[in-house]
Amino acid sequence: MTDNTIASLEDLKAQAKRLRESLREAGTSVSHSQTLELVARQHGARDWNTLCALAGNRLKLRVGDRVQGHYLGQPFVAEIRGLTVIGDGGHRRITLHFDEPVDVVRFDSFSSYRQRVSGEIGWDGRSIRRTSDGQPQLVVRPT
């Protein structure tokens, strides 16, 4: 199961409510917790708690949102200028405009400042690409 196929927690709860009502109308009495477990199984999760955790871990971002994080190890505060789901939906391409330019070079004798960058992030806000010391190139979280 991949988290790119999971609806929001609110949508999952609404789905469970609709399922319970439909089953009741069909003459089958099902408890609220049983309905939640059925919805989890429909989405390929072993139980409701697993599905809830996966759905809750999806970082919800939109163009125009203010975010903070690290780019190549440097802290930033930025605005999201572009956001596109790519490939199979497991990642997003994000374009950020930093409030203050970020020096992306770690050498004392050389600097290179960037104010707008693009990168790929997972639904957790972290890039798959890593710096030479093993840290994600880009980490984004809401402010």
C-alpha positions in Angstrom: 0.0 0.0 0.0 1.3 3.4 -0.9 0.3 6.6 0.9 -0.4 8.4 -2.4 -3.7 6.5 -2.7 -5.0 7.4 0.7 -7.7 10.0 1.0 -7.7 12.6 3.8 -8.8 11.5 7.3 -12.0 13.5 6.9 -12.9 11.7 3.6 -12.1 8.3 5.2 -14.5 9.0 8.1 -17.2 10.2 5.7 -16.7 7.0 3.7 -17.2 4.9 6.8 -20.3 6.8 7.7 -21.8 6.3 4.2 -20.9 2.6 4.3 -22.6 2.1 7.7 -25.7 3.9 6.5 -25.8 1.8 3.3 -25.4 -1.4 5.3 -28.1 -0.4 7.8 -30.5 0.4 4.9 -29.7 -3.1 3.5 -30.7 -4.6 6.8 -27.1 -5.3 8.1 -26.3 -3.9 11.5 -22.6 -2.9 11.8 -21.0 -1.0 14.7 -19.1 2.2 14.1 -15.7 0.5 14.8 -16.5 -2.4 12.5 -17.2 0.1 9.7 -13.9 1.8 10.3 -12.1 -1.5 10.1 -13.9 -2.3 6.8 -12.9 1.0 5.3 -9.3 0.3 6.3 -9.4 -3.1 4.6 -10.8 -1.6 1.5 -7.7 0.7 1.3 -5.3 -2.2 1.9 -4.4 -1.4 5.5 -4.4 -4.1 8.2 -6.6 -2.0 10.5 -8.1 1.5 11.1 -5.3 2.7 13.2 -2.7 1.9 10.5 -4.9 3.7 7.8 -5.4 6.7 10.1 -1.7 7.0 10.7 -0.9 6.9 7.0 -3.6 9.4 6.1 -2.6 11.7 8.9 1.1 11.7 7.9 0.4 13.3 4.5 1.6 16.9 4.5 -1.1 19.1 3.1 0.5 21.9 1.0 -0.9 24.4 -1.5 0.4 27.1 -3.7 0.7 30.3 -1.7 1.3 28.5 1.6 4.1 29.8 3.9 6.6 27.1 4.8 9.9 26.7 6.6 12.6 24.1 6.5 16.1 23.4 5.2 17.6 23.5 1.7 21.0 21.9 1.4 21.4 22.2 5.1 20.5 25.9 5.3 17.3 27.1 7.1 14.7 29.0 5.2 11.2 30.6 5.3 9.5 30.6 2.0 6.3 30.8 0.0 5.2 27.9 -2.3 5.0 29.2 -5.8 4.4 25.9 -7.6 3.3 22.4 -6.6 2.7 19.5 -9.0 2.1 15.8 -8.3 4.5 13.8 -10.4 4.9 10.2 -11.6 2.7 7.7 -9.9 1.6 10.3 -7.3 4.2 9.4 -4.7 6.1 12.6 -5.0 5.5 16.3 -5.7 7.6 18.9 -7.5 7.7 22.0 -5.4 8.9 25.5 -6.3 9.8 27.8 -3.4 10.6 31.5 -3.2 12.7 32.1 -0.1 12.1 35.3 1.9 15.9 35.7 2.1 18.3 34.2 -0.4 20.1 31.1 0.9 23.8 30.4 0.4 23.8 26.9 -1.0 27.6 26.5 -0.8 29.3 25.5 2.4 32.8 26.8 1.6 34.2 29.9 3.2 35.9 31.1 0.0 32.9 30.9 -2.2 29.2 31.6 -2.0 26.2 31.0 -4.3 22.9 32.5 -3.2 19.5 31.3 -4.4 16.1 32.7 -3.7 14.0 30.4 -5.9 14.5 26.7 -6.0 12.6 23.6 -7.1 12.8 20.1 -5.9 10.9 16.8 -5.4 9.4 16.0 -2.0 7.5 13.0 -0.7 4.2 13.4 1.1 6.2 13.7 4.3 7.8 16.9 3.0 11.3 15.4 2.6 13.2 14.9 -0.6 14.5 11.5 -1.6 17.8 13.1 -2.9 20.4 13.5 -0.2 23.4 15.7 0.4 26.9 14.2 0.7 26.4 13.8 4.5 23.2 11.8 4.0 20.7 14.5 4.9 17.6 15.2 2.6 18.4 18.0 0.2 15.0 19.7 0.9 12.8 19.5 4.0 9.6 21.5 4.0 7.0 21.9 6.8 4.2 24.4 7.3 5.0 27.5 9.4 
